Amino acid sequence: MRTPMPPPFSFLHTRPWRALWLALASGLLLAPAHAIDSAAATAPAAGGVVNGYAPILKPSADARARRSAGASARPYAPVKNADDDGQIAEIEMFTGESRVFPAPGVARIAVGNGAILTAAALDDKEVILFANGVGTSSLFLWHADGRYQRIKINIVAGDLSRVAREVAAFLSTIPKARASVIGDKVIVEGEQLSDVDLAKIDALAKTYPQIVNFTNRLGWEQMVLLDVKVVEFPVDELREIGLKWSAAGGAALGGIWAPAGRGHGPYQINVPAGTGGLPITNADGTTTGIPLPSGLTLMSALNAGLGAQLNLLAQSGRSTVLAEPQLSARNGAKASFLAGGEYPYTVSTVNGPSVLFKPYGVKLDIQPRVDASGVIRATVETEVSQIDPSVSTPSGPALLSRKTSTEFNVRDGQTIVLSGLIQREQATSIDKVPLLGDLPVLGALFRSQRFQNKETELVIFVTPTVVDAHSPGLLDRAQKINERLQQRLGEPPHLSEPLQPGHEPAQAAVVGDGAGAALPEPPQPTATVGAALTLGQLPLSDVELWAGADGAVLRLTPDINASVLVRLRRGEPVRALDLAPRGRWLAVQAGERRGWVASNGLSLAAPVR
């Protein structure tokens, strides 16, 4: 019997190996088609750059056809905060922070710097980030449709949002100060800040190390104008009772029978020897129109070669302004004033005698401070001193002084009055004829007693005012001073005129419709130049006037310091505009230029005779 041969052995004929070979064959057949589809799906779009980030890869037409009809093909726009619905393009985090933002359809995630940033996808809908260290990292997101976008992650050391809010809230009380966040720092900037505000910002920077102080260190303080008046109110009572005898030259007779009342002034009774008349003359020598006081009787009684002078007076004093300074001081700074002099005195030192100087007169030291509400607090020290000739030492004379020191609060423009510095001086003197003036009863005819009671009170008026370069009071005061100087000295020459900001003296500014056109040559005047114009002489509206003097200038504004438009020649015609005069300034038009001219530089036109 013949035994059949077994079939040849093959791995393909076994059931397990058969399945493996079938899987490999199917994979090789399907791989080219899948590779072609993936390559087409990730074809880069031409010019696909969005807001400076990496190009977005758009799917091909075949891939879009195989996707669901509801899929969107638009690129994601970058946003600035996590609350927006779109994709985030740049995120700022602080160390230890975790943040979740929506990312629908996310398929893959790549982190540039894994040491500082960790990222993961949540259910293909959201992305969670973990900030592990300080630095910057990029984050790539791939979506299921083939698109991707780069996101920039900035990680700082701490949460600056809280610091920035607190710093901004503090700086809101300081004018002209501002804060901004740059990286992990809070930048504080400011101009024209006061010394007090600068000290506050310095203390704030010590509390928050994240602050970088870029404020201008040159403090800008308000200016305070101090109007001070030092006035002395004397109350003098000077009485002379009796007769004052003095030699008048030649023999004379005189006497008093009745007491004399108060008269009109000092009189002298002269009775020349050998004459029968009794002429009454004033002390200055006049003899006419001199009324006698009531109750005064004259007779010849004695011949002593003396002249009798009757001086009955009452003298009242009046106030005297010792000093009236106007000082300007920076807020918190000290202003000083001295009206008087310095006298030398000698002191002994280890190197020998040395000469020093002591000031005397009216001395004033004042230091104002202004707070944010406008209240002015000032410290005032005043002293009024004079040399005392009655006391003398080897080092020098003594001083009679009155001084005060005080601190007060006032509002802007209010006046504080400091008084009570009273000085009293009493003196009594007797003039008499030797021996005769000592006689009882009759001795009163030969002596004169002088009583002097001098009482003075020092009063100080201080008016502080907060001012700046545009204060109306200062501008008006400067305008009046310039007008007085011009009245006394005339118009200033061209070289002494102050330069205006942004204006070249050689380039005359032009106003009006004809800007840029040259001023035509003025016609020869047919009238002589008359007297200077007075604004009340005529209604100044469309009136022809003439430049009355060399140096008259047309200015841009009614101000002596305003820009010069053109210099008017003598006799050059101008026309008054329909504008109200401002002080002594008149609005005129010279050719095609319009401006302001001082009225003393213009005159009315008078016909030639």
Rosetta blueprint (number, residue, H / E / L):
1 M L
2 R L
3 T L
4 P L
5 M L
6 P L
7 P L
8 P L
9 F L
10 S L
11 F H
12 L H
13 H H
14 T L
15 R H
16 P H
17 W H
18 R H
19 A H
20 L H
21 W H
22 L H
23 A H
24 L H
25 A H
26 S H
27 G H
28 L H
29 L H
30 L H
31 A H
32 P H
33 A H
34 H H
35 A H
36 I H
37 D H
38 S H
39 A H
40 A H
41 A H
42 T L
43 A L
44 P E
45 A L
46 A L
47 G L
48 G L
49 V L
50 V L
51 N L
52 G L
53 Y L
54 A L
55 P L
56 I L
57 L E
58 K L
59 P L
60 S L
61 A H
62 D H
63 A H
64 R H
65 A H
66 R H
67 R L
68 S L
69 A L
70 G L
71 A L
72 S L
73 A L
74 R L
75 P L
76 Y L
77 A L
78 P L
79 V E
80 K L
81 N L
82 A L
83 D L
84 D L
85 D L
86 G L
87 Q L
88 I E
89 A L
90 E E
91 I E
92 E E
93 M E
94 F E
95 T L
96 G L
97 E L
98 S E
99 R E
100 V E
101 F E
102 P E
103 A L
104 P L
105 G L
106 V E
107 A E
108 R E
109 I E
110 A E
111 V E
112 G L
113 N L
114 G L
115 A L
116 I L
117 L E
118 T E
119 A E
120 A E
121 A E
122 L E
123 D L
124 D L
125 K L
126 E E
127 V E
128 I E
129 L E
130 F E
131 A E
132 N L
133 G L
134 V L
135 G E
136 T E
137 S E
138 S E
139 L E
140 F E
141 L E
142 W E
143 H E
144 A L
145 D L
146 G L
147 R L
148 Y E
149 Q E
150 R E
151 I E
152 K E
153 I E
154 N E
155 I E
156 V E
157 A L
158 G L
159 D L
160 L H
161 S H
162 R H
163 V H
164 A H
165 R H
166 E H
167 V H
168 A H
169 A H
170 F H
171 L H
172 S L
173 T L
174 I L
175 P L
176 K L
177 A E
178 R E
179 A E
180 S E
181 V E
182 I E
183 G L
184 D L
185 K E
186 V E
187 I E
188 V E
189 E E
190 G E
191 E L
192 Q L
193 L L
194 S L
195 D H
196 V H
197 D H
198 L H
199 A H
200 K H
201 I H
202 D H
203 A H
204 L H
205 A H
206 K H
207 T H
208 Y L
209 P L
210 Q L
211 I E
212 V E
213 N E
214 F L
215 T L
216 N L
217 R L
218 L L
219 G L
220 W L
221 E L
222 Q L
223 M E
224 V E
225 L E
226 L E
227 D E
228 V E
229 K E
230 V E
231 V E
232 E E
233 F E
234 P E
235 V E
236 D E
237 E E
238 L E
239 R E
240 E E
241 I E
242 G E
243 L E
244 K E
245 W E
246 S E
247 A L
248 A L
249 G L
250 G L
251 A L
252 A E
253 L E
254 G E
255 G L
256 I L
257 W L
258 A L
259 P L
260 A L
261 G L
262 R L
263 G L
264 H L
265 G L
266 P L
267 Y E
268 Q E
269 I E
270 N L
271 V L
272 P E
273 A L
274 G L
275 T L
276 G L
277 G L
278 L L
279 P L
280 I E
281 T E
282 N E
283 A L
284 D L
285 G L
286 T L
287 T L
288 T L
289 G L
290 I L
291 P L
292 L L
293 P L
294 S L
295 G L
296 L L
297 T L
298 L L
299 M L
300 S L
301 A L
302 L E
303 N E
304 A L
305 G L
306 L L
307 G E
308 A E
309 Q E
310 L E
311 N L
312 L L
313 L L
314 A E
315 Q E
316 S L
317 G L
318 R L
319 S L
320 T E
321 V E
322 L E
323 A E
324 E L
325 P L
326 Q E
327 L E
328 S E
329 A E
330 R E
331 N L
332 G L
333 A L
334 K L
335 A E
336 S E
337 F E
338 L E
339 A E
340 G E
341 G E
342 E E
343 Y E
344 P E
345 Y E
346 T E
347 V E
348 S E
349 T E
350 V L
351 N L
352 G E
353 P E
354 S E
355 V E
356 L E
357 F E
358 K E
359 P E
360 Y E
361 G E
362 V E
363 K E
364 L E
365 D E
366 I E
367 Q E
368 P E
369 R E
370 V E
371 D L
372 A L
373 S L
374 G L
375 V L
376 I E
377 R E
378 A E
379 T E
380 V E
381 E E
382 T E
383 E E
384 V E
385 S E
386 Q E
387 I E
388 D E
389 P E
390 S E
391 V E
392 S E
393 T E
394 P L
395 S L
396 G E
397 P E
398 A E
399 L E
400 L E
401 S E
402 R E
403 K E
404 T E
405 S E
406 T E
407 E E
408 F E
409 N E
410 V E
411 R L
412 D L
413 G L
414 Q L
415 T L
416 I E
417 V E
418 L E
419 S E
420 G E
421 L E
422 I E
423 Q E
424 R E
425 E E
426 Q E
427 A E
428 T E
429 S E
430 I E
431 D E
432 K E
433 V L
434 P L
435 L L
436 L H
437 G H
438 D H
439 L L
440 P L
441 V L
442 L H
443 G H
444 A H
445 L H
446 F H
447 R E
448 S E
449 Q E
450 R E
451 F E
452 Q E
453 N E
454 K E
455 E E
456 T E
457 E E
458 L E
459 V E
460 I E
461 F E
462 V E
463 T E
464 P E
465 T E
466 V E
467 V E
468 D L
469 A L
470 H L
471 S L
472 P H
473 G H
474 L H
475 L H
476 D H
477 R H
478 A H
479 Q H
480 K H
481 I H
482 N H
483 E H
484 R H
485 L H
486 Q H
487 Q H
488 R H
489 L H
490 G L
491 E L
492 P L
493 P L
494 H H
495 L H
496 S H
497 E L
498 P L
499 L L
500 Q L
501 P L
502 G L
503 H L
504 E L
505 P L
506 A L
507 Q L
508 A L
509 A L
510 V L
511 V L
512 G L
513 D L
514 G L
515 A L
516 G L
517 A L
518 A L
519 L L
520 P L
521 E L
522 P L
523 P L
524 Q L
525 P L
526 T L
527 A E
528 T E
529 V E
530 G E
531 A E
532 A E
533 L L
534 T L
535 L L
536 G L
537 Q L
538 L L
539 P L
540 L L
541 S L
542 D L
543 V L
544 E E
545 L E
546 W E
547 A E
548 G L
549 A L
550 D L
551 G L
552 A L
553 V E
554 L E
555 R E
556 L L
557 T L
558 P L
559 D L
560 I L
561 N L
562 A L
563 S L
564 V E
565 L E
566 V E
567 R E
568 L L
569 R L
570 R L
571 G L
572 E L
573 P E
574 V E
575 R E
576 A E
577 L L
578 D L
579 L L
580 A L
581 P L
582 R E
583 G L
584 R L
585 W E
586 L E
587 A E
588 V E
589 Q E
590 A E
591 G L
592 E L
593 R E
594 R E
595 G E
596 W E
597 V E
598 A E
599 S H
600 N H
601 G H
602 L E
603 S E
604 L E
605 A E
606 A E
607 P E
608 V L
609 R L
